[in-house]
């Protein structure tokens, strides 16, 4: 909200600007936050700028007075973008094309393969009797001459020309999860003929966007018109270019210092904050029959790529937990009454701490198919932990150790047809910082037939890892 509305709302008064000073016109699109630093104030040295004379005096109905310093609203990256002399976006992406690396995304039926600088393939594999594999596949696009990175001998010249074109025009953007995000487009054509378009070849636009923590994974594949596709790739390579960097919406701070005779924070505001704290409803465990079928979980569209190698990555996904209070959520999780769900594609996964790991598939016609991957036995886990590392440590900057990950053994699952032995799984609980404090990433590996590794990563886990005992067993933080 704009500064006038924000300040009036927080102070719960009608603001009076002394000396006839007019409040500056600020955009509703820019978020603000009011800070109450007291008499001592150290302004930030980076980001938004402040000037000593850019302030107003705010007076509450109780005659409390505050000098509120306003930020100078401007893009903090304009100068950096203007002075940038580094590699072009095409040059930044060049290592990805030279490595001949591929990214994968698993859907319920199709698997998508993006081999950067080569092709995009959509395929489905089926095994028949005798281990014969039938592959149904379509090429959604192949690298063609008109693309700036198509031929090695022409790539530099064409790429520079294309980058110059982008520098002289507005860089294209795409709405990614509610935020307009700049991207670098690469066109691919000459795909498999499309019968719905008089056998014209399929074509695709690959949109590379900056994400500092990404590993070139496929964010989404969409058929925008018949046999024409858009593929979004997350890559850290573009983040070295200021015009392509991911930018979270900045929150601009307004610093309100109390003047002599006034409290550090308005009395009415402190009372309002106390009332809001008291009005917060205590957490109530919802009965299972009251829960909606989705359990109020949202599945993010961001998924990790399939690992190529001996360790096959079966499926991976991100679950966003309902925003329960952290303390109650931890208690529910450790008691096994709140279970984590994840996975995309045919199989989904359910992990209930101290109880079991299930994989399941739900179908409208045939119902739910469920497989017990492993069940919990404290005695079996302790025996397992005597031969395996139940805790993994990392060093803090001060030299002390902290638990980074714990591993738990779940055995006695359903009998495997291939081995004629019960399935078993090692659950690895790992601390993973995230912008979403209640996000959980779940993935499953099968390094050996019917012997699995279930990875569970979340900021929630960060809060309980240091409670792990010698066997890696967790408890509610004191």
N, C-alpha and C positions, 0 to 999 in steps of 0.2 A: 504494500500500500504506500501512497505518497507520504512524505515526511510529515505534513500537517496532520493528516488523519492518524498516523501512527503515534505521534507525540501526544495528541489530544486523547487518543484511546488509552494510552499507557498511563498518562497523568490523571485521566478522568476529570479533566478540567477544560475550560475554554482558555486557550493560550493567548497571551497578550504580548505582542512584540513591542518592546520599549524603543523610544527614540524614533518612532516612525519607520523603523526598518521593515522592509517588505520581505516576506518569506519567498525564497526563489521557487520558480516553477520547476517541479521535478516530475519525472514520468512515472505512471502507475506500473510500468513494466519492470522497474528497478526495485529490488527488495532492500529494506533497511532494517537495522537493528540498533536499539538504543542501549548504550552502556552507561553505567553510573560509576565512574572511576574515583569519585571523591575529589579532594583538593589536589592530589598528586596525579599528573597525567603525562604519560610518555606516548607521543603519537607514533604510529607505525611508520617505518622508514621506507617500506616498499608498498606497492599497490596503489590504492587511491590516495590522492594528495589532499592536504589540508592547508588552509591559510588562516592566520590568526584573526583576520578581520572578517572571516566568513562564518559568523555566528549570529544567533538570536538569543534574547533573554526570555525565558519561559517563566511564567508566574502561575502558581496553582491557586485554587479557590481559598486555600489556607494561607495564602501569601508567602508560600515557599518559592524561592527564586533559584533558577538554574541557568547557567551559561552553556548553551548547546552549540557545539562546534560541528558544522556541516561539512560533508566531504565534497570535493570538486569532482563531479561525475564526468568521467571520460573513459574511453577505452584504454586500459593500461598497456595494451600491446601495440598501439598504433606506431610508435617510434620504432619498436623492435621489428615490426613487419616492414616498415619503410626502409630500414637500414639493412635488412637481411641480404647477405651476399653468398649464402651457402649453396649446397646442391639443390637442384630443382627436384620437385616431387618424383618425376620420372627417374632421375638418377638415384634418389633415395630408395626406390623400389627395385632397382636393378639387381641387387644381390638375391632377392627373392626369385627373380626370373632365371638368373644364372644357376642357382642351386637345383633347378628342376624339382622343387618341392611341391607336394600336393597336400591339400586340406580336404577333410571329409566331414560329412554331416549325415547322420542316420535318421530317416523318417520311419514311419510304421511299415512301409512297403519298399520305398525307394532309398537308395544310397546316392548321395551327390558327391562327386569327385571334381575338385578344382585343382588342376595341375597348372600352376602359375606360369603364364607365358606360353602355354601349349593348348589346353582344351578344358572344356567343362563336360563332364559325362554324368548321366543319370542312369543307374542300372539296378537290376534285381537278380539275385542268384537263387537258384533252386537245385537241390541235390536229388537225383533220382537213384533208383536201385543200381548197385554197382558203383556208387560214388561218382557217377557222371554228373557234371555240373552244367545246367542250362542257364545261360545269361541273357536276360532281356535288357537291352541298352539303347540309349539315344545320346547323341552328342548335341549339346545345347549350343555349342560354338567352338570354333577352332581359331587359333591366332591367324590373322590375315594381313596382307601387305599394307592395308591402309592404317593399321595400328602403329602407334609410335614405337612400340617395342617389338615389332614383328620380326625383322631380319637383323642379325648381328651387325652387318656392314652398314645398315641404314638406321639402326635404332637410335644412335646418338643424334644424328641430324634431325630425324623426324621427332624424337622425343623433345629435343630443344625447341623445335618449332611449335609443338603442341603445348609445351610448358609456357612458351612466350605468349601463345594465344590465351592461355588461362590467366597469365599475369596481367594481360591487357583487358580482360573481361572479368565479370564477376564469377568467382569460384562457385561451382554448383553445390547445393546443399540438399540434404534429405532429412526428413523428420525421423529421428531415431529415438524411440521411447520418449516422445514429447519435446525433444530438443532438435532444433535445426543444426545439422552437423555437416561441415564441409567434407567433400569426398573427391577422390581422383579417379576418373572413369577410364576404363580400358574396354574397348569394343572387340568382341569376338563374333565372327560370322562363319558361314560355310559349315553349319551343323547338319545333322540328319534331316533329309527332306521332310517337310510337314504336309501330310495328305490333306489337312484342312485348309491349306493355303496354296493349292495348285502345285504341291511339291516344292515350294520355295524352301530354301535351307533355313533351319532354325538359327537364331542369333541371340546374343546375350550382351549385357553391359555389366562388367564387374566394377563395383564401387569400393575402392579402398579407403577406409577411414582410420584415423589415428585412435589407438587405444594403448596406453603405456604398458599395460600388463598382459596384452594379448599375445598369442602365438600363431597368428595368421589364420585364426579359425573362421569358419563360415557362420556369419550371424543369421542370414536369411537367404532363402531362394524363393522368388516370386515370379509367376507368369503374368506379366503386366498386360500383354495382349496375346492373342493366339500365337503360340510358338516363338514368342519374344520374351526374354527373361531378364530379371535383375537379380544379381548376386552381390551381397554385401559382405566384405571381408574386413575383419578387425586386424590391424597390424601396428606394431610399435614403430616401424620404420618411418612413417610419415610424421611422427611426433617431433622430429628434429626440424621440421619446417613450421615457423610460427603461424602461418595462415591455415594450417591443417590441424593444429593442436586441439585436443578436447578441452573445452572450457565449461566448468560448472558455472551455474548462474551465480555471479558475485553478490555477496551480501555486504552492503556498505554500512559502516559503523557511524553512528551519531553519538558523540561523546557529550554528556550533560554533566557539568561540574556544579556542585552545590556552592552557592554564594554564602558569605558569612551570615550566620543565624538560621540556616536551613539544614535539614538532615541530609545525609548522603543520598537518600532515595526518598521521594515523596511518601508521606504517611499513608495516604489513600491507596497508593500503589502497593505498598507492603501489605496492607490489610486485604486488598483484592487478591494478591498472590496467596496469602494464607487461606482465604476462603476457597479459592480454586483447588488448593492442595487438599483441603478437607472434603471437597465435593467429589474428589476422585473415587469412583466406585471400587471397593475391594474386589480382587479377582474371584470369580465364581466358576467352579468347574462345571462346564456344560455337559449334561448327560449325552451319551453317544447318540441316543435317538433324536436329540434336539439338533445335532450337528447336521449341516447341509452335506450333500454327498461329496462335495469337493473339499470339505473340511476347511473352507475359506483359504485355501492355498492357491497361489498364482504361480504358474510355471513360466519362468523367464524364457525369452526367445534366444538367449545367448547360450551356446553349448560349445563344449570343447571338441577338437577334432579327434577322429579315430587314430590311435597310435598304430604305426606301421612297424611290424616286427614280431618277435616271438610272443610277446605279451599282448594278446588281443584285447582291446578295449571294447567291451560289449555295448555299453550305453552310458550316457552321462546327461545330467540336467541340473537345473537350479530350482530349489523350492524356496519360496518366501513364506516364512511362518507368520501367522497372525501376530499382531503386535501385543503379545502378552507381556506382563511385567517380567523383567529378567529373572528376578529371584524366584517367582512362582514357576516360570517356564523351566528353569534349571531343576527345581524340585520335581516337576511333572516328568521331565525327561529322564532324570536319574531313577525315578520310581518305575519307569517303563510304561506309564499311562499316557504319555505324549510321545508319539512315534514320528520319525522323520520319513518322508516319502520323496522319491526322486526318480530320475531316469526318463528317457524319451525313446520312442520307437515301440517295438512290440512288447518288450518287457518293462515293467515298472518295478520299483523296489520299496519295501517297507522295512524299516529298521526300528525295533523297539529295544532300547537299552536294557540289558540284563534279561531279555526274554527270547528274542528270535530275529532272524533275517529271512524274509520271504521275497520271492519274485513272483509277479502275477501279471496276467493279461485279462482285461475286461472286454467282452464283446456283447453287443446288444442281443445277438441271436443265441449264442452258446453260453452266455453268462461269464462267470469269472473262473479262470484257470489259475491255480496257485501251486507253487512249488516251495517246500521248506528247504532253504539253503543251509540253515544251521540253527541250532537251539542252544541256549545258554546253560552251562553247568559250571558253577563256581569252582568245584573241585577239579574238573577237567581243564579249566582255564589255568588254575594255579599250577597244575602239573605241566601244562604247555609252557607257561612263563618261566619255569625252571630251566628250559632248554632254549628259549627264545627271548629276545629283548622285548619286554613289555613297555618300556619307556625309552623315548629318544629325547636327548637333551640338546639345548643350544646355549651358547654363552652370551650373557648380557655385556654391555659396554663396561660395566664396573667389575667384570671378571666372575660374577656369580652365575650359577647355572639355573636354567628354567626349563620346565618340561615343554617340549615342542609338539610331541605326538605320543599317544598311547595306543597299544595294539591289544585286542581282545580276541580270544578264540571261541568260535561257536561251532560245535560239531553235531553229530547225530542228526543230519538232515535227511531228506528223502533219499532212498537208494538210487544210485546212478546206474543207468543201463549200460554205460560204457565200461565202468570199473566194477560193477556189482558191489560197490561199497557206499556207505552213507556220504552224502555231500557234506562239505565243511567250508567254513569261511573265516578269514582273519579280518576283523573290522579295525580299520585304522582311523582313529579320531584325531584330527589335526586342527590346530589353531590357524585361522585364516582371516586376516583383517579385511573388511569390506566397507564400502560406502553404505550398504544396507546392513544394519546391526543384527537383523534377524534372518539373514540369507543363509541357506544351507546348500552346498554343492555335494551331490552324491554321484559316484561312478563305480562301476564294477569291472574288475579284471579277472580273467580265467587263465592263469599261467600254466595250470595243469588241468586235465579233464576233471570237472566237477570239484575242483579245489579253487576257491575264489578268494579275491581280495576286494573288500568293500571299503572304498574311501569316503569318509564323511568329513567335510571341511566347513567351518563356520566360525564367526566371531563369538557365538554363544559358547563354543567349546573353549575359547581362550580364557573364559572366566573360571573354568573348573579344572584345567589341566594340572595346575600346581597342587591340587589336592590328591593327586595320584599316589598310592602307596607303592611298595616294592613290586607288587603284582600288576600295577597299572590300574587298579580299581579306584573309581572316583567317588567323591562325596560332596555334599552341599557345602560351599564355602562358609566359614564361620563369620 
